[in-house]
Amino acid sequence: MIEKNMVTTNIELNGYKVTRNLGVVRGITVRSRSIFGNVLGGLQTLVGGKISVYTKLCETTRDDAFNNMLQHAAELGANAIINMRYDANDVIGGVTEVLAYGTAVIVEPN
């Protein structure tokens, strides 16, 4: 698996040179909110502030997509990912797709 410190949103990784570009990699996760989560989230909106149940759902979903992307890159033989991004879309009401993507590369220290 690729170490998380070997993933960057930049087009290069400081201290390393790209020796091979392996192409675009992605990790996708689709999640829905549970009835319990919707009720608890609705109650939290009444008091205002941070809605922790939705925050946790979003963090878990992004983490799953990120780890899927790391696995995809590792399967290609990469040791780093550059130009990493997230994207999210509603599939239907209450169901969201989160995509993590970037360019899988092989890097060597400068």
Biotite code that builds the C-alpha atoms (Angstrom):
import biotite.structure as struc

atoms = struc.array([
    struc.Atom([0.000, 0.000, 0.000], chain_id="A", res_id=1, res_name="MET", atom_name="CA", element="C"),
    struc.Atom([1.158, 3.532, -0.702], chain_id="A", res_id=2, res_name="ILE", atom_name="CA", element="C"),
    struc.Atom([1.994, 5.601, 2.370], chain_id="A", res_id=3, res_name="GLU", atom_name="CA", element="C"),
    struc.Atom([-0.303, 8.574, 2.885], chain_id="A", res_id=4, res_name="LYS", atom_name="CA", element="C"),
    struc.Atom([2.646, 10.984, 2.933], chain_id="A", res_id=5, res_name="ASN", atom_name="CA", element="C"),
    struc.Atom([3.367, 9.901, -0.663], chain_id="A", res_id=6, res_name="MET", atom_name="CA", element="C"),
    struc.Atom([0.080, 11.424, -1.894], chain_id="A", res_id=7, res_name="VAL", atom_name="CA", element="C"),
    struc.Atom([-0.104, 15.085, -2.835], chain_id="A", res_id=8, res_name="THR", atom_name="CA", element="C"),
    struc.Atom([-2.451, 17.541, -4.493], chain_id="A", res_id=9, res_name="THR", atom_name="CA", element="C"),
    struc.Atom([0.595, 19.129, -6.144], chain_id="A", res_id=10, res_name="ASN", atom_name="CA", element="C"),
    struc.Atom([1.870, 18.188, -9.602], chain_id="A", res_id=11, res_name="ILE", atom_name="CA", element="C"),
    struc.Atom([5.138, 17.007, -8.047], chain_id="A", res_id=12, res_name="GLU", atom_name="CA", element="C"),
    struc.Atom([6.264, 15.488, -4.756], chain_id="A", res_id=13, res_name="LEU", atom_name="CA", element="C"),
    struc.Atom([8.952, 17.540, -2.987], chain_id="A", res_id=14, res_name="ASN", atom_name="CA", element="C"),
    struc.Atom([12.249, 15.704, -2.721], chain_id="A", res_id=15, res_name="GLY", atom_name="CA", element="C"),
    struc.Atom([11.312, 13.166, -5.416], chain_id="A", res_id=16, res_name="TYR", atom_name="CA", element="C"),
    struc.Atom([11.417, 12.952, -9.186], chain_id="A", res_id=17, res_name="LYS", atom_name="CA", element="C"),
    struc.Atom([8.798, 11.119, -11.224], chain_id="A", res_id=18, res_name="VAL", atom_name="CA", element="C"),
    struc.Atom([10.430, 8.303, -13.177], chain_id="A", res_id=19, res_name="THR", atom_name="CA", element="C"),
    struc.Atom([7.247, 6.738, -14.555], chain_id="A", res_id=20, res_name="ARG", atom_name="CA", element="C"),
    struc.Atom([3.642, 7.838, -15.003], chain_id="A", res_id=21, res_name="ASN", atom_name="CA", element="C"),
    struc.Atom([1.203, 4.932, -14.577], chain_id="A", res_id=22, res_name="LEU", atom_name="CA", element="C"),
    struc.Atom([-1.957, 6.889, -15.355], chain_id="A", res_id=23, res_name="GLY", atom_name="CA", element="C"),
    struc.Atom([-5.098, 7.965, -13.554], chain_id="A", res_id=24, res_name="VAL", atom_name="CA", element="C"),
    struc.Atom([-6.249, 5.982, -10.520], chain_id="A", res_id=25, res_name="VAL", atom_name="CA", element="C"),
    struc.Atom([-9.496, 6.308, -8.649], chain_id="A", res_id=26, res_name="ARG", atom_name="CA", element="C"),
    struc.Atom([-11.402, 5.122, -5.647], chain_id="A", res_id=27, res_name="GLY", atom_name="CA", element="C"),
    struc.Atom([-15.163, 5.416, -5.457], chain_id="A", res_id=28, res_name="ILE", atom_name="CA", element="C"),
    struc.Atom([-17.609, 4.991, -2.608], chain_id="A", res_id=29, res_name="THR", atom_name="CA", element="C"),
    struc.Atom([-21.377, 5.437, -2.620], chain_id="A", res_id=30, res_name="VAL", atom_name="CA", element="C"),
    struc.Atom([-23.099, 6.030, 0.709], chain_id="A", res_id=31, res_name="ARG", atom_name="CA", element="C"),
    struc.Atom([-26.567, 6.766, 1.984], chain_id="A", res_id=32, res_name="SER", atom_name="CA", element="C"),
    struc.Atom([-27.758, 8.237, 5.242], chain_id="A", res_id=33, res_name="ARG", atom_name="CA", element="C"),
    struc.Atom([-29.632, 5.912, 7.569], chain_id="A", res_id=34, res_name="SER", atom_name="CA", element="C"),
    struc.Atom([-33.018, 6.770, 9.027], chain_id="A", res_id=35, res_name="ILE", atom_name="CA", element="C"),
    struc.Atom([-31.355, 6.980, 12.457], chain_id="A", res_id=36, res_name="PHE", atom_name="CA", element="C"),
    struc.Atom([-28.698, 9.334, 11.053], chain_id="A", res_id=37, res_name="GLY", atom_name="CA", element="C"),
    struc.Atom([-31.332, 11.545, 9.449], chain_id="A", res_id=38, res_name="ASN", atom_name="CA", element="C"),
    struc.Atom([-33.307, 11.784, 12.700], chain_id="A", res_id=39, res_name="VAL", atom_name="CA", element="C"),
    struc.Atom([-30.211, 12.528, 14.783], chain_id="A", res_id=40, res_name="LEU", atom_name="CA", element="C"),
    struc.Atom([-28.923, 14.997, 12.172], chain_id="A", res_id=41, res_name="GLY", atom_name="CA", element="C"),
    struc.Atom([-32.331, 16.697, 12.103], chain_id="A", res_id=42, res_name="GLY", atom_name="CA", element="C"),
    struc.Atom([-32.275, 17.064, 15.886], chain_id="A", res_id=43, res_name="LEU", atom_name="CA", element="C"),
    struc.Atom([-28.760, 18.529, 15.772], chain_id="A", res_id=44, res_name="GLN", atom_name="CA", element="C"),
    struc.Atom([-29.893, 21.156, 13.239], chain_id="A", res_id=45, res_name="THR", atom_name="CA", element="C"),
    struc.Atom([-32.447, 22.392, 15.762], chain_id="A", res_id=46, res_name="LEU", atom_name="CA", element="C"),
    struc.Atom([-29.686, 23.421, 18.162], chain_id="A", res_id=47, res_name="VAL", atom_name="CA", element="C"),
    struc.Atom([-27.319, 24.658, 15.460], chain_id="A", res_id=48, res_name="GLY", atom_name="CA", element="C"),
    struc.Atom([-23.585, 24.222, 15.173], chain_id="A", res_id=49, res_name="GLY", atom_name="CA", element="C"),
    struc.Atom([-21.627, 21.237, 13.958], chain_id="A", res_id=50, res_name="LYS", atom_name="CA", element="C"),
    struc.Atom([-23.742, 18.293, 12.830], chain_id="A", res_id=51, res_name="ILE", atom_name="CA", element="C"),
    struc.Atom([-21.463, 15.491, 14.021], chain_id="A", res_id=52, res_name="SER", atom_name="CA", element="C"),
    struc.Atom([-23.438, 12.573, 12.553], chain_id="A", res_id=53, res_name="VAL", atom_name="CA", element="C"),
    struc.Atom([-23.081, 13.985, 9.022], chain_id="A", res_id=54, res_name="TYR", atom_name="CA", element="C"),
    struc.Atom([-19.469, 15.039, 9.610], chain_id="A", res_id=55, res_name="THR", atom_name="CA", element="C"),
    struc.Atom([-18.569, 11.481, 10.596], chain_id="A", res_id=56, res_name="LYS", atom_name="CA", element="C"),
    struc.Atom([-20.418, 10.066, 7.564], chain_id="A", res_id=57, res_name="LEU", atom_name="CA", element="C"),
    struc.Atom([-18.564, 12.416, 5.217], chain_id="A", res_id=58, res_name="CYS", atom_name="CA", element="C"),
    struc.Atom([-15.164, 11.692, 6.776], chain_id="A", res_id=59, res_name="GLU", atom_name="CA", element="C"),
    struc.Atom([-15.729, 7.926, 6.619], chain_id="A", res_id=60, res_name="THR", atom_name="CA", element="C"),
    struc.Atom([-16.865, 8.129, 3.003], chain_id="A", res_id=61, res_name="THR", atom_name="CA", element="C"),
    struc.Atom([-13.859, 10.234, 1.932], chain_id="A", res_id=62, res_name="ARG", atom_name="CA", element="C"),
    struc.Atom([-11.500, 7.909, 3.795], chain_id="A", res_id=63, res_name="ASP", atom_name="CA", element="C"),
    struc.Atom([-12.981, 4.849, 2.047], chain_id="A", res_id=64, res_name="ASP", atom_name="CA", element="C"),
    struc.Atom([-12.642, 6.485, -1.381], chain_id="A", res_id=65, res_name="ALA", atom_name="CA", element="C"),
    struc.Atom([-9.055, 7.559, -0.571], chain_id="A", res_id=66, res_name="PHE", atom_name="CA", element="C"),
    struc.Atom([-8.062, 4.045, 0.546], chain_id="A", res_id=67, res_name="ASN", atom_name="CA", element="C"),
    struc.Atom([-9.664, 2.525, -2.568], chain_id="A", res_id=68, res_name="ASN", atom_name="CA", element="C"),
    struc.Atom([-7.563, 4.918, -4.673], chain_id="A", res_id=69, res_name="MET", atom_name="CA", element="C"),
    struc.Atom([-4.398, 3.897, -2.788], chain_id="A", res_id=70, res_name="LEU", atom_name="CA", element="C"),
    struc.Atom([-5.194, 0.237, -3.420], chain_id="A", res_id=71, res_name="GLN", atom_name="CA", element="C"),
    struc.Atom([-5.793, 0.874, -7.147], chain_id="A", res_id=72, res_name="HIS", atom_name="CA", element="C"),
    struc.Atom([-2.430, 2.675, -7.417], chain_id="A", res_id=73, res_name="ALA", atom_name="CA", element="C"),
    struc.Atom([-0.607, -0.079, -5.505], chain_id="A", res_id=74, res_name="ALA", atom_name="CA", element="C"),
    struc.Atom([-2.061, -2.686, -7.875], chain_id="A", res_id=75, res_name="GLU", atom_name="CA", element="C"),
    struc.Atom([-0.427, -0.781, -10.748], chain_id="A", res_id=76, res_name="LEU", atom_name="CA", element="C"),
    struc.Atom([2.918, -0.780, -8.923], chain_id="A", res_id=77, res_name="GLY", atom_name="CA", element="C"),
    struc.Atom([2.930, 2.911, -7.991], chain_id="A", res_id=78, res_name="ALA", atom_name="CA", element="C"),
    struc.Atom([4.710, 4.250, -4.929], chain_id="A", res_id=79, res_name="ASN", atom_name="CA", element="C"),
    struc.Atom([3.118, 7.726, -5.030], chain_id="A", res_id=80, res_name="ALA", atom_name="CA", element="C"),
    struc.Atom([0.087, 9.661, -6.274], chain_id="A", res_id=81, res_name="ILE", atom_name="CA", element="C"),
    struc.Atom([0.291, 13.222, -7.520], chain_id="A", res_id=82, res_name="ILE", atom_name="CA", element="C"),
    struc.Atom([-2.428, 15.748, -8.407], chain_id="A", res_id=83, res_name="ASN", atom_name="CA", element="C"),
    struc.Atom([-4.920, 14.019, -6.070], chain_id="A", res_id=84, res_name="MET", atom_name="CA", element="C"),
    struc.Atom([-8.482, 15.372, -5.912], chain_id="A", res_id=85, res_name="ARG", atom_name="CA", element="C"),
    struc.Atom([-11.930, 14.577, -4.498], chain_id="A", res_id=86, res_name="TYR", atom_name="CA", element="C"),
    struc.Atom([-15.267, 14.882, -6.253], chain_id="A", res_id=87, res_name="ASP", atom_name="CA", element="C"),
    struc.Atom([-18.764, 14.251, -4.883], chain_id="A", res_id=88, res_name="ALA", atom_name="CA", element="C"),
    struc.Atom([-22.158, 13.956, -6.531], chain_id="A", res_id=89, res_name="ASN", atom_name="CA", element="C"),
    struc.Atom([-25.671, 13.099, -5.452], chain_id="A", res_id=90, res_name="ASP", atom_name="CA", element="C"),
    struc.Atom([-26.821, 9.890, -7.114], chain_id="A", res_id=91, res_name="VAL", atom_name="CA", element="C"),
    struc.Atom([-30.370, 10.234, -5.784], chain_id="A", res_id=92, res_name="ILE", atom_name="CA", element="C"),
    struc.Atom([-31.780, 11.993, -2.736], chain_id="A", res_id=93, res_name="GLY", atom_name="CA", element="C"),
    struc.Atom([-29.800, 10.899, 0.318], chain_id="A", res_id=94, res_name="GLY", atom_name="CA", element="C"),
    struc.Atom([-27.279, 8.849, -1.708], chain_id="A", res_id=95, res_name="VAL", atom_name="CA", element="C"),
    struc.Atom([-23.891, 10.397, -2.456], chain_id="A", res_id=96, res_name="THR", atom_name="CA", element="C"),
    struc.Atom([-20.944, 9.236, -4.537], chain_id="A", res_id=97, res_name="GLU", atom_name="CA", element="C"),
    struc.Atom([-17.459, 10.289, -3.464], chain_id="A", res_id=98, res_name="VAL", atom_name="CA", element="C"),
    struc.Atom([-14.568, 9.866, -5.877], chain_id="A", res_id=99, res_name="LEU", atom_name="CA", element="C"),
    struc.Atom([-10.886, 10.206, -4.985], chain_id="A", res_id=100, res_name="ALA", atom_name="CA", element="C"),
    struc.Atom([-8.575, 10.357, -7.994], chain_id="A", res_id=101, res_name="TYR", atom_name="CA", element="C"),
    struc.Atom([-5.073, 11.274, -9.016], chain_id="A", res_id=102, res_name="GLY", atom_name="CA", element="C"),
    struc.Atom([-2.092, 10.244, -11.117], chain_id="A", res_id=103, res_name="THR", atom_name="CA", element="C"),
    struc.Atom([-0.263, 7.090, -10.063], chain_id="A", res_id=104, res_name="ALA", atom_name="CA", element="C"),
    struc.Atom([3.503, 7.456, -10.431], chain_id="A", res_id=105, res_name="VAL", atom_name="CA", element="C"),
    struc.Atom([6.770, 5.832, -9.547], chain_id="A", res_id=106, res_name="ILE", atom_name="CA", element="C"),
    struc.Atom([9.123, 8.274, -7.848], chain_id="A", res_id=107, res_name="VAL", atom_name="CA", element="C"),
    struc.Atom([12.730, 8.199, -6.684], chain_id="A", res_id=108, res_name="GLU", atom_name="CA", element="C"),
    struc.Atom([14.424, 10.536, -4.202], chain_id="A", res_id=109, res_name="PRO", atom_name="CA", element="C"),
    struc.Atom([16.227, 13.497, -5.818], chain_id="A", res_id=110, res_name="ASN", atom_name="CA", element="C"),
])
